[in-house]
Amino acid sequence: QGCSSPSARNQMDNLLATWRFRRRRALPARTGSCVAVAAALPLAIALLHSICFVGWRAVSSGGSSSMAAHLTSARQQFSPTLRWATSPPASSPVQAATSERRFRDEFRGLEEAMTRRRMGQMRQVQATGMWRKADKPRGPPVKSDPLLVDLPVYSNITASQARHDIELAYLMTDRDVWKLYQQLHPARDEDWGELMHPLELLIDKMERAYRIIRHIKDVVDPSPEFQRAAVVASDLVLQARRRNRRSEKFLPKFKLFLRRNSTTEAQRRAAASQLILFEQDGVNLQEFGSFRNSLDETRRFLTTHTQLVNASLAWDQNIREDMAKKSFLVRDPKELEGVPFYVLQDAAAAAVQYGYAKATSEKGPWMITLDDAMLEPILCHARSRALRERLHRARKRVAFLGGMGKGDNAAYLGAMLELRYNYSNILGYANFAEMKFAMKMATLPQAYIFLDRIRQIGMPVARRELRELQDVAQKNGADYEVDHFDIAYWRNQLIEERFSLGDDFLRPYFPLSAVLDGLFGLLRRLFGVEVVAGDGEAPIWDSNVRFFRVMEDGETLAVFYMDLHRRRGRKRPGFWVDVIQDYSDFLGFDRDGPRRPAVHVIGDLAPPASGGPSLLTFGEVGKLFHVMGQALRHLLCRQGEGLVSGVNGLEHDVVELPAHFLERWVFDRQTLRMISRHVETGDPLPDPAIETIVLMRGFHGAIPLLRRAALAQIDLSLHIDLDESGSTAALDTAKLIEAEFSVLPPRMEEQEICGLPINKWDSAVGLYSSLWSEALASDIYAEFEYAGGQGEAAVVELGRQFRKSILEPGGGRNPLASFRDFLGRLPDLGAFFEQNGLVSVGDAEAQFEEIFEEPTEGGYVAYTEADDEWEDEEGLSDNPWIEEEED
């Protein structure tokens, strides 16, 4: 079908008839070989006929060079088919029919396929990107910079266009997976580029398209139409991942790369990470397209996976809807006494967005929402205890309606825990936590020890802090016992009383422009890179969005967008980083070298006042440093293997290490002078204020640290100690753990766990990860503080080493080995407790030496086919993810 002439069709029919004859008759091996040779003859005739026909068309239209290109394309088109045509026959009638159908498809429309391929190449050269809409203006001319060619024009992408393009990307990915799968042969040893580079390309194709749609949904177009398009995109990307990871022919190839001595560490980690993802997606439940155990067991596995996806989507939707429902209007200005004016401006803007067109920051009304940008300053400054209690209880009960009813995540919690247990049990894991810890730096015992140490050291300090808060409250006329919703308010009062420093004094010293100049100056100081504004060079989606280049020696290393200002009703609140593309040697343009990283840095700062700059609180400065540190994982990565570039293939509990590290620098004296500039006078912060800020680091930090540790412990325990009684037992377990980590008795009606993002697959059993990353970052920052006492040259040298050892390898280096490369020793978690104010300097060092032990020496992890186990030179290891096995 689709061949260019009747003679070619006859040759194809003869070939298929010979193939059917061989399928039906169980011929001896020698006879089968003769049939294969006979089958190759008409195939060669058909190939020669098609090549000559296409060559004649090429010569008539474009000359000999075009004909040579067509001949090369024809050889590439037929080479995998020739290998497949001489392979052994299928073992079942179903597979025979399937093979015959695939055999027909391979030869269908040769002329049409090559014409389409050539036209696609021409369009790829001419187009500025796959996301530009044809019926809208193309905007400014695209420059020759390869980094700018692939940047999407977000404002031109409609919901229908996004849906069409993600469906097209899915079909292309499915086609490419089948082609790659078809080329694999058990008896052939492919080199790295033959398998892993095409795999990297097809994964990147789908993931990039999905990331673009997700970004538009979050910050550009929150309309219901685009929300539905995003749901379709999410479903298709999950199907594509499942389709990719159910191809069992990849497994022996991954294991082969792990055995080879010629592969690099980054390649071994890329193969190991893909092997874990494949196995955790159920690839071992099938063999050559048929299920190993039983069809019912595999059907149960697939049903469980689908139910988990649906439960995760419902979980997020319940949180969004309930937070919107619990927003409330305040008309009496007395209820908002003490609330800063910039919060009133934000509340008035929210009221306008909700339909109160005449709302003003002076007269109201004010819409109070539950997002962090409004919740935190009100809990810290509002004098009305009733308002603080109302806000606190509303936030703690997000998506919790007493355990029943529509929109209640309590029911989903029990079901999700049970589904995750069943999912991991089918794959052979004891529980879901054990499965997720296969791709984490810490082990389960280490995580438990770490959280228990926080509880043991933090509880006495937290009791002392609570007594101090109670004394301050009574001194200021409070006739009540301090409760959960009073802690932030009286802590802020204690800071102003003891240090005489508050947001009203600090905000004029932190205009956004000065903070960004100081932040980029810190990056230049530590890592030797220049951040240069490139406004106007790339398409943007809002007038407040900015574009920057990361430069070194005149070369662009990476680019990033900054969208830092709040847009009520049009942008999701919060701080995060969205990746456009990561560093890759293979996916770059040949003439321009490797593909460079590009990311979005998203913030939640108040928009500039009319005619004035945007002013930041000191807490917002820390959040901005944190999110920029998170972006450094991508911007300064130089890992050529795209499958382990950036945070790909990186252990989940060390992803935020650079974010916490950079956030620590807001307490550095020199950095504070760089980022502060008074909005009117241009003067930096006075030295007494700088010294006060340095002293405030870790002040009254035990209670919030214990709260984070309690949530992490709840997350671990619920995924390990599953009770069959469902969500009720899960909520009771959460309250029992919360009581162990709190100096105040927990409230049974507050179930914060129902409003946390524990539904995400990648971050599941991962609430401890932020604490773990912060502990490692604290140890690294302590080394920089020590180097600062030796002079600026020592700090600069240490910063370059941090970039080389921690940032540039991405996921291609074992994080414990990277840490040891950087500091020459294992981590010391004592600095974490010192910087959070729980212990004095030096007191915690000896208490954490046994958490980390020196890794055993030996080669990389190898796969032994004889016993089907993972082993290294020293002994067996059940975790192929860790290159250097821990004791």
C-alpha angles and dihedrals in degrees: 000000000000095000119144100242142018091248091056090049090051091052090051092049091051091049093050091048090053090049092051090049091053091048095051097046121061092223122185118261093257092050090046090054091051090051090050091053090047089049091052093057098064088039090057090048091051091047093050092047093050093045092050091047093049090042090055089051090049094049092048092051108030117003136250096312090058090049091053090052090051092049090052091049091049092052090049091047095052103035097083091044093054091053090048095047092060095045122111117281123264120267100229139040090244092054090045091056091045092049091049091052092048089046090056092047092054092060098038116120102349094174092045093048094052092045090051091048093052093047090049090054091050091050091048091055094045100041122084092213141332092253100062112113113232099216097053132073114279095223124213119359114273115246125226093253106120090214091061097045095071098041108115123235096234098186091060097054114099128192093256092048092049092049092048093049096048090050090050091048089050093052092047091048092049090050093048093048090054092048092049091045090050093055094056117098125184093224095050125082107216118201121236097267095050094061113016099044094055088044090053091049097051093045092050092048094060099035094050092052091049093048091054092052092046091051092051091049092052103043112006114036118014093170120137090247092058091042088058091047089052091052090052090048091050091051093048095048090051090050090049092051091048091048093050095047096048093067103108095190089075095064100073089045092054090049090048091056090050090054097048118099091206095066119096125234091256091053092048091050091047091052092045094049092050090047091054092047091049093048093045089053092058103260091141090062091073138049125194090343096308125100117254101212113019139321091238093055093051092045088053090051093051092045090051091051092051092048091051091053092049092047091051092052092048090048092056093044092051091052094050094046095045094049089052092048093050094056109110139192124243118199102167112082090205090070089061099048111143094020110129118253094241089059090051089052090053092047091050091050089051090051090052090051089052091054105272096123096178096053115130133182091241102045104019151167097210126201111215114206132186100237117118095249090066103024099057099052092045092052089048099045112019112110093200107095091194091057092049091050093048093051094044094050093045092053094046091051098049108144091000116113100167097288100298142063137058114312094024114133092195090083091047090050095063093041093048093050091050093047091050091050091051092046094053092041092056089053092052101259123131092229142343094266091058090052094050093046089064086085101039132095095226124063122227093257091050092051091050092048091048094051092044091053090053089053095046096048097034102049097069090046091048092052090053091049091051091053090052091051091049090052092051091048093051091045089056094050102266111152096191139078114263110257134190094275092049098057098082093045097050092041088057090048090051091051093051091046096047101034102021090224127124143155093268089064098038103044096072088056094057111060110166094244092056093046092051092048090052093044093052089045089056090052089051091049096048105032105021096239131129121222107209125188113242101181111166095021096094134035115264133194100216135029092242094055115107133199125215139182126214106219136187124179091345094307124116109236098177144337132223141183122226117208102170106152128091120247110188112222094004104062133045111245121243144058120280146135123243119196122223096179139338132223114283135165094202099046095051128099111269093227094046102041126234124358111266125224123259126183144167118238107203125193140176104221126145112266117250115279118244105293094348138093127262110262122207133209117228090254091055090051089057092049091050091052089047095053092044090053088052089055091053089072086071105026097055098034115120100179108139095199102084094201089067099030122122107349094336109122091003121133107262096229094061099045093097096047095105090045094057090040094056091043089060090065094071085079093053113109097221092046092051089055090050097050099041124083122151111244093229108026100027092227120143122238113293115256093245090056091049092051090048092053090050090052091049093063107116093003109157090349099140099084097051091042091053090050091056091047091050092054090048091050091049090051092052096043096048091055094047107034100046115180119205092223090081132215096353092061090044092055092046091050090051091054093048091053092044090055090055092056100039133080089204123061110258120244114241093212092059114081106174092170090074091063098047125099095246089129095075113108096218095045097040112129085010109110088105090056095082091053092047092050091047091052092054091044091052091056091050093047090051088059090053090051089053091047089051089065089058096054142274093287091062091052092049092049092048091049092054089049091051090054092048098044104032109023108031099053093056109183093338095090131059105254093222089051090047090052091050091048089054102044102016092235144063121278120281112207094193092091089061092062093042093053092047091054097246098118137014122255113294098006096104100042098093094044096068106039092100095054091073121040129184111273116245114258118244145099129300121291113280133197119234113202094194095069096017091232136123114247140165131202092279101044148297123329126183094200116074090180096075110074095193107041115227122228 
